[in-house]
Amino acid sequence: MDDALAAPAQSASAFGLYLAGEAAIDSGSSRDAARYFGQASTLEGGTGPIQARAFSSALVSGEVGKAATAAEGLGDGDDPIQRLGRLTRAVEALATDHGKEALALLSVKSDHTAPHDTAIQLLRPWAAGEAGDVKTATQPPAFVGDPVDQGVAELGRAELLEHAGRFTEAEAAYKTRAVGKDGLFILAYGGFLERRGRQAEALKAYDQALVLNGSDLGIKNAKARASAGRPPPALPNYREGAAEALIGPAAMMLAKHEGDSGLAYLRLALRLDPTLDEAWVLVGDAMNSAGDLASAKEAYGKVRPRSDQFIAAKSRLALMAQQAGDKENALRLAREILDVAPTDPRALVLYADLLRDDERFPEAVQVLNRAIASMTADQVGWALYYERGVAEERAGDWTSAEADLQRALKLKPNEPQVLNYLGYAWADRGQHLKEAMAMLQMAASLEPRSGAIVDSLGWARYRNGQYKDAMRDLEHAVTLDPADPEVNSHLGDVYWRMGRQLEARFQWKRVLTLSPDPKTKADVELKLAQGLGPESAISMPGAISKP
């Protein structure tokens, strides 16, 4: 625990504990927050606003059992916190084999559409199945909501019909959406066919799906399993099905920036099925966004190596390490992904990005070559050619870089990053200056708030001897990105050419306070010592600083 969150004294008041809980949230420690709010609620007698805070913090931190206990003091009304409390109690009942209790809690009528109604309706059939109420479990979904939620409800009914042994009805329910090319239903329908011993039909369904989406790892893995004659996927049991039903509403809440509700649903899903890897990845994302890095890492680490979600989870851990400045660990994690999926484009691109960040550009080019070779021509987007072009340029292979940057620009003509990089590189080399200027002007019009792009435009004008216009652009670039060492260095250069040497030296000295890289630092120190040479000797650091 952070020193700033030292445990309150034994005699701490409920209000003091409440404040400690709020401080824990601000510091990104959800578990400490839950503990403090829980202690505060106990002192308050388990009622009132602090009780609601104790409930919600326990739920968000993943302590669903404690949250269910705390929810008992919230009441059974239709306020959002009360509805979520009842949903939590139902999930805890379902998780502990009390299906009838769960069904009763999920069947409480409301006079109007209340908060969390969609989640409650999605869970009710699964609770009915656990309770032995086949009629309620298998009846058609009664609500018409978001199309995604409706699809989840229909998939749940198909699986519950299969549970009931009503295979003809189950197949019809699966097939309706699978024919519509719904990836989730294709996997479910294929699994149903495999369980019925109809491997050839399952393979046909997977092949048809891969024609539309050849990169879908879940369908690829399903086809490989069926082709090898390995055991089919098990039909989700009642708890597992209920857990999967909560993923859609959770993702929807997170997309709407309703993080607490989305995270609450994910925690409930994981209480029902702790092996639900997709939920762990989403929990990690939510915790990372909330600043609770320890909980995020823990969530990503729960994903199983053979899971379809393994690459996503491990990639996020690698990026977290990179953002923390631990490049060695980031690269190690990326290599671990490649050990599991050596030809996966996502894993290769991640490793290449980390190599670029470590300035190992020739290696990055080799890895990107592998990534592009693993894909069909129509799967290689502009971004891959752009990234390889940047790495090639930084590795000193301008011929290859120029070709890749032009490929990227052909695929996406108005992409500011590509316009900026290629235009800057041409201006740097004194090539195609008219075209380079037009490209940089276009990039600046598309991204007028980008200090890097406005700097590129100003620097191209500088290269053309248009010092007055260059000064205008570079002064603007400094206001947009005041902490960028290169932008400040460029402004100093144009001041020098305008005869404003005192201001030039001020800018160059400022660069040394902005943690420049070794090359920029050496260049600036030389300019401070000697000034700039004649105009014919103008040189630039190069396009390498314009990723």
Order of alpha helices (4+ residues) and beta strands (2+ residues): alpha-alpha-alpha-alpha-alpha-alpha-alpha-alpha-alpha-alpha-alpha-alpha-alpha-alpha-alpha-alpha-alpha-alpha-alpha-alpha-alpha-alpha-alpha-alpha-alpha-alpha-alpha-alpha-alpha-alpha
